[in-house]
């Protein structure tokens, strides 16, 4: 008999699960040196940012527990680019 344990992790801010909620966000790309006005949706250790032109990027969060919604570090492993997210509406 095999027992498989699965633990679901969610992104959290102030002890609350914020997965699946879309927030307004300003995202800074360390690759382009530009700020982008986007929306973001969290899912565990990932954040998907949606651009106004219909494009999106899924980033991996440095930490699932968000201490400061104005300074969330994330990484795009596909393009090898660091991002910083400033999320509105979490305060």
NUMAR-79116 format. One record per residue: x, y, z of N, C-alpha, C in turn; residue in one letter. Coordinates in steps of 0.05 Angstrom, whole numbers, padded with zeros to 5 digits, always signed. Layout:
N
XYZXYZXYZA...
//
This chain:
91
+00017-00023+00000+00000+00000+00000+00018+00025+00000X+00011+00044-00017+00026+00068-00019+00008+00091-00010X+00021+00109+00004+00007+00133+00014+00021+00157+00002X+00007+00173-00012+00018+00197-00024+00006+00221-00009X+00024+00237+00003+00015+00261+00017+00020+00285-00001X+00000+00301-00003+00003+00326-00018-00005+00349-00001X+00012+00369+00000+00007+00393+00015+00003+00416-00004X-00020+00428-00003-00025+00451-00020-00014+00476-00007X+00001+00491-00022+00012+00516-00012-00001+00539-00027X-00006+00560-00013-00018+00583-00026-00001+00608-00020X-00003+00627-00037+00009+00653-00032-00007+00666-00009X+00007+00679+00010-00007+00691+00033+00003+00719+00038X-00016+00735+00048-00009+00762+00058-00025+00766+00083X-00012+00773+00105-00025+00777+00131-00041+00753+00139X-00031+00729+00134-00044+00704+00142-00068+00696+00125X-00073+00711+00103-00096+00704+00086-00087+00694+00059X-00100+00674+00049-00095+00663+00023-00104+00683+00002X-00086+00690-00017-00092+00709-00038-00092+00696-00065X-00091+00670-00067-00091+00656-00092-00117+00661-00107X-00115+00664-00133-00139+00666-00150-00152+00693-00151X-00141+00713-00137-00153+00739-00137-00136+00757-00155X-00149+00772-00172-00134+00790-00190-00131+00817-00178X-00106+00827-00177-00099+00853-00165-00086+00871-00186X-00091+00897-00184-00076+00917-00199-00047+00916-00189X-00029+00921-00208-00001+00918-00201+00017+00935-00219X+00039+00944-00208+00060+00957-00224+00084+00937-00222X+00094+00930-00245+00115+00910-00247+00140+00922-00260X+00163+00918-00246+00188+00928-00257+00205+00905-00267X+00213+00907-00292+00230+00887-00305+00259+00896-00303X+00276+00879-00290+00305+00886-00289+00318+00882-00316X+00305+00869-00335+00316+00865-00362+00312+00890-00378X+00288+00901-00379+00283+00925-00395+00287+00951-00380X+00287+00950-00354+00289+00974-00338+00264+00991-00339X+00241+00979-00346+00216+00993-00348+00196+00983-00327X+00177+01001-00320+00154+00995-00304+00130+00989-00322X+00114+00970-00315+00090+00962-00331+00066+00963-00312X+00044+00974-00322+00019+00974-00307+00004+00949-00316X+00000+00930-00298-00010+00903-00304-00031+00895-00283X-00042+00871-00286-00056+00858-00265-00040+00833-00258X-00044+00823-00233-00029+00800-00225-00048+00781-00210X-00043+00755-00214-00059+00734-00200-00039+00714-00189X-00042+00709-00163-00024+00690-00149-00035+00662-00149X-00016+00643-00149-00024+00614-00147+00000+00600-00135X-00001+00596-00108+00021+00584-00094+00046+00601-00096X+00067+00589-00106+00092+00604-00108+00096+00617-00136X+00073+00620-00150+00074+00633-00176+00056+00658-00177X+00064+00677-00194+00048+00701-00199+00047+00704-00229X+00023+00706-00240+00020+00711-00269+00012+00740-00272X+00029+00754-00287+00023+00782-00293+00011+00784-00321X-00011+00799-00323-00025+00803-00348-00022+00831-00358X-00012+00834-00383-00008+00860-00395-00033+00869-00410X-00036+00894-00414-00060+00905-00427-00063+00897-00456X-00040+00888-00469-00041+00879-00497-00050+00850-00500X-00056+00837-00477-00065+00809-00478-00044+00789-00471X-00019+00798-00470+00003+00780-00463+00004+00775-00433X+00019+00754-00425+00023+00749-00397+00050+00734-00393X+00059+00735-00368+00083+00720-00360+00078+00708-00333X+00086+00683-00329+00084+00671-00303+00112+00671-00290X+00112+00683-00266+00137+00686-00251+00136+00668-00226X+00160+00661-00216+00162+00646-00191+00169+00666-00169X+00153+00665-00147+00158+00683-00125+00182+00673-00109X+00198+00693-00098+00219+00686-00080+00208+00674-00054X+00185+00684-00045+00172+00674-00021+00142+00673-00025X+00129+00652-00015+00100+00650-00017+00086+00668+00003X+00099+00674+00025+00088+00692+00045+00098+00720+00039X+00079+00737+00032+00086+00764+00024+00086+00783+00048X+00109+00794+00054+00113+00812+00076+00106+00841+00069X+00114+00849+00045+00110+00876+00036+00099+00876+00008X+00073+00884+00004+00061+00883-00022+00073+00903-00042X+00089+00921-00032+00103+00941-00049+00130+00932-00058X+00139+00908-00050+00165+00898-00058+00165+00868-00059X+00152+00856-00079+00150+00827-00082+00170+00819-00104X+00190+00803-00097+00210+00794-00116+00201+00769-00129X+00205+00768-00156+00197+00744-00171+00217+00741-00194X+00216+00716-00206+00236+00710-00227+00222+00695-00250X+00229+00703-00274+00220+00690-00298+00241+00670-00307X+00237+00645-00301+00258+00624-00307+00261+00620-00337X+00239+00624-00353+00241+00620-00382+00260+00641-00394X+00258+00666-00386+00274+00687-00398+00297+00696-00380X+00299+00684-00356+00320+00690-00337+00321+00720-00330X+00297+00730-00321+00294+00758-00315+00282+00761-00287X+00294+00779-00271+00282+00786-00245+00261+00808-00249X+00240+00807-00232+00219+00826-00232+00214+00835-00203X+00204+00859-00200+00194+00868-00174+00165+00878-00178X+00148+00868-00161+00119+00874-00163+00111+00892-00140X+00095+00912-00147+00082+00930-00127+00052+00926-00130X+00039+00912-00112+00012+00904-00114-00007+00923-00099X-00028+00933-00112-00048+00950-00099-00070+00932-00088X-00083+00941-00067-00107+00928-00057-00101+00907-00036X-00077+00903-00028-00071+00883-00007-00070+00895+00021X-00070+00921+00022-00068+00935+00048-00095+00938+00062X
//
